Amino acid sequence: MQIRSVVPMERDNAKDPLEDLVRGWLEEIGEDPDREGLVRTPKRVAKAWRFLNDGHEQNLETVLNNAIFDEDIDEMVMLNDISFFSMCEHHMLPFWGRAHVAYIPNGKVVGLSKIPRIVDMFSRRLQLQERLTQQIAEALQEAVQPRGVAVVTEAQHMCMMMRGVQKVGVDTRASAMLGVFRENHATRAEFLSMLPPSK
């Protein structure tokens, strides 16, 4: 899997180009960007969007930072309830939730803190929940070449709550199964049985 790395824009003290876009956006919706409450909004929004999309400035190698270790372990390793926030690429509205990630080592393990960092790297991009789930699984597969990887994400989407069908509390789940989790029903069932109940 190829993971794109983007060099951070050199901004120093220069105004972020996003600020002018936000100012124009405010004007287009009938707001006055010079009124007291909005004077600094373009700067704040630009800073927030740079942070919310900084996953494009990361790659798997730097996120892992050599935290791959040789270990003779062949039982499932699982992390539940990894929180994430992301932005829907269709309406540029937030979605957020939890990721549950498991893998079965094949001679190598990854430092536990690196799995949430992988989740963050992919969630801090304009995303689809389905793609996010698959990217997490593929990155972990690439990192340690395990016997299998399983990822389930559950999320709530503002684009469903604030517009469109306007339904609050809909829990959307997506899964990605690689290796033995896809091929072996018992292994998949074991993973699914260890998932926490929906919140």
C-alpha positions as CSV (number, residue, x, y, z in Angstrom):
1,M,0.0,0.0,0.0
2,Q,1.4,3.4,-0.9
3,I,1.0,6.1,1.7
4,R,1.3,9.6,0.5
5,S,3.5,12.0,2.5
6,V,3.0,15.7,2.1
7,V,5.7,18.2,3.1
8,P,4.2,20.7,5.6
9,M,3.6,24.2,4.0
10,E,6.2,26.7,5.1
11,R,4.1,29.4,6.7
12,D,6.3,31.1,9.3
13,N,4.6,34.5,10.0
14,A,2.9,34.7,6.6
15,K,-0.9,34.6,6.4
16,D,-2.2,31.1,5.7
17,P,-3.9,31.1,2.3
18,L,-6.8,29.3,3.9
19,E,-7.7,32.5,5.8
20,D,-8.8,34.3,2.6
21,L,-10.9,31.3,1.7
22,V,-12.6,31.2,5.0
23,R,-13.2,35.0,4.8
24,G,-14.8,34.6,1.4
25,W,-16.9,31.7,2.7
26,L,-18.2,33.9,5.5
27,E,-19.2,36.6,3.0
28,E,-20.9,34.1,0.8
29,I,-23.2,32.9,3.5
30,G,-24.2,36.5,4.4
31,E,-21.9,37.1,7.3
32,D,-19.7,40.1,8.0
33,P,-16.1,38.8,8.6
34,D,-15.2,42.2,10.1
35,R,-17.7,42.0,13.0
36,E,-16.2,41.5,16.4
37,G,-17.0,37.8,16.8
38,L,-15.6,36.8,13.4
39,V,-12.5,39.0,13.0
40,R,-10.1,36.2,14.1
41,T,-12.3,33.3,12.8
42,P,-10.5,32.9,9.5
43,K,-7.2,32.4,11.3
44,R,-8.7,30.0,13.8
45,V,-10.4,28.0,11.1
46,A,-7.3,27.8,9.1
47,K,-5.3,26.6,12.1
48,A,-8.0,24.0,13.0
49,W,-8.2,22.6,9.4
50,R,-4.4,22.3,9.2
51,F,-4.5,20.2,12.4
52,L,-7.6,18.2,11.4
53,N,-5.9,17.2,8.1
54,D,-2.3,16.8,9.3
55,G,-2.5,13.1,8.5
56,H,-1.4,13.9,5.0
57,E,1.9,15.1,6.5
58,Q,2.6,11.8,8.1
59,N,3.7,8.4,6.7
60,L,3.8,4.9,8.2
61,E,7.6,4.8,8.6
62,T,7.7,8.0,10.8
63,V,4.6,7.0,12.8
64,L,6.1,3.6,13.6
65,N,9.5,5.1,14.4
66,N,11.2,1.6,14.4
67,A,8.9,0.2,17.1
68,I,8.8,-3.2,15.6
69,F,10.1,-6.1,17.7
70,D,10.9,-9.7,17.1
71,E,8.7,-11.9,19.4
72,D,7.6,-15.5,19.3
73,I,4.0,-14.7,19.9
74,D,1.1,-16.2,17.9
75,E,-2.0,-15.3,19.9
76,M,-4.3,-12.3,19.1
77,V,-3.3,-8.8,20.2
78,M,-6.3,-6.5,20.4
79,L,-6.8,-2.8,21.2
80,N,-10.4,-1.7,21.8
81,D,-11.9,1.8,22.0
82,I,-9.3,3.8,20.2
83,S,-11.1,7.1,19.8
84,F,-10.8,9.1,16.6
85,F,-12.2,12.2,14.9
86,S,-12.3,12.7,11.1
87,M,-14.0,14.8,8.4
88,C,-16.4,13.4,5.9
89,E,-15.1,14.1,2.4
90,H,-18.6,14.4,0.9
91,H,-19.8,17.3,3.1
92,M,-16.7,18.3,5.0
93,L,-18.5,17.7,8.3
94,P,-17.1,15.7,11.3
95,F,-17.6,12.1,12.1
96,W,-16.1,10.5,15.2
97,G,-16.1,7.2,17.0
98,R,-14.0,4.3,18.1
99,A,-11.7,1.8,16.4
100,H,-11.1,-1.8,17.5
101,V,-8.0,-3.3,16.1
102,A,-6.5,-6.8,16.4
103,Y,-3.7,-8.8,14.8
104,I,-2.1,-12.2,15.1
105,P,1.7,-11.8,15.1
106,N,3.9,-13.8,12.8
107,G,7.3,-13.3,14.5
108,K,7.0,-9.6,15.0
109,V,5.0,-7.2,17.2
110,V,4.5,-3.4,17.0
111,G,4.6,-1.1,20.0
112,L,1.1,-0.8,21.3
113,S,1.1,3.0,21.2
114,K,1.7,2.9,17.5
115,I,-1.7,1.4,16.7
116,P,-3.6,4.5,17.9
117,R,-1.1,6.6,16.0
118,I,-1.9,4.7,12.8
119,V,-5.6,5.4,13.5
120,D,-4.9,9.1,13.9
121,M,-2.7,9.3,10.8
122,F,-5.6,8.1,8.6
123,S,-8.4,9.8,10.5
124,R,-6.9,13.2,10.2
125,R,-7.7,13.4,6.5
126,L,-10.8,14.0,4.5
127,Q,-12.2,10.5,4.7
128,L,-14.8,7.8,4.3
129,Q,-15.3,5.6,7.3
130,E,-15.1,2.5,5.1
131,R,-11.8,3.6,3.6
132,L,-10.4,4.7,7.0
133,T,-11.1,1.2,8.3
134,Q,-9.4,-0.5,5.4
135,Q,-6.4,1.8,5.5
136,I,-5.8,1.0,9.2
137,A,-5.9,-2.7,8.5
138,E,-3.6,-2.5,5.5
139,A,-1.0,-0.3,7.3
140,L,-0.8,-2.7,10.2
141,Q,-0.5,-5.6,7.7
142,E,2.4,-3.7,6.0
143,A,4.1,-2.9,9.2
144,V,4.5,-6.3,10.8
145,Q,3.3,-8.8,8.2
146,P,1.1,-10.7,10.7
147,R,-1.0,-13.8,10.1
148,G,-4.0,-11.5,9.9
149,V,-5.5,-8.1,10.9
150,A,-9.0,-7.2,11.9
151,V,-10.4,-3.7,12.3
152,V,-13.9,-2.5,13.2
153,T,-14.8,1.1,13.4
154,E,-18.0,2.6,14.7
155,A,-18.9,6.2,14.2
156,Q,-21.5,8.9,14.2
157,H,-21.7,11.3,11.3
158,M,-22.8,14.9,11.5
159,C,-23.8,14.8,7.8
160,M,-26.6,12.5,8.8
161,M,-27.5,14.5,11.9
162,M,-27.5,18.1,10.8
163,R,-28.7,17.7,7.1
164,G,-30.2,15.1,4.8
165,V,-32.1,12.5,6.9
166,Q,-31.4,14.4,10.1
167,K,-31.2,11.3,12.3
168,V,-29.3,11.5,15.6
169,G,-27.6,8.6,17.2
170,V,-27.2,6.3,14.2
171,D,-24.3,4.0,14.8
172,T,-22.4,3.2,11.6
173,R,-20.0,0.3,11.6
174,A,-17.4,-0.8,9.1
175,S,-15.0,-3.7,9.1
176,A,-11.8,-4.9,7.4
177,M,-10.6,-8.4,7.7
178,L,-7.2,-9.6,6.3
179,G,-5.4,-12.9,6.4
180,V,-6.7,-15.5,8.9
181,F,-9.5,-13.1,10.0
182,R,-10.9,-13.3,6.5
183,E,-10.1,-17.0,5.9
184,N,-10.9,-18.6,9.2
185,H,-14.5,-18.3,10.6
186,A,-13.4,-19.3,14.1
187,T,-10.7,-16.6,14.3
188,R,-13.1,-14.0,13.0
189,A,-15.7,-15.1,15.5
190,E,-13.2,-14.9,18.4
191,F,-12.4,-11.3,17.4
192,L,-16.0,-10.3,17.1
193,S,-16.8,-11.8,20.5
194,M,-14.2,-9.6,22.1
195,L,-15.6,-6.4,20.8
196,P,-17.1,-4.1,23.5
197,P,-20.8,-3.3,23.3
198,S,-21.8,-0.2,21.3
199,K,-21.9,3.0,23.3
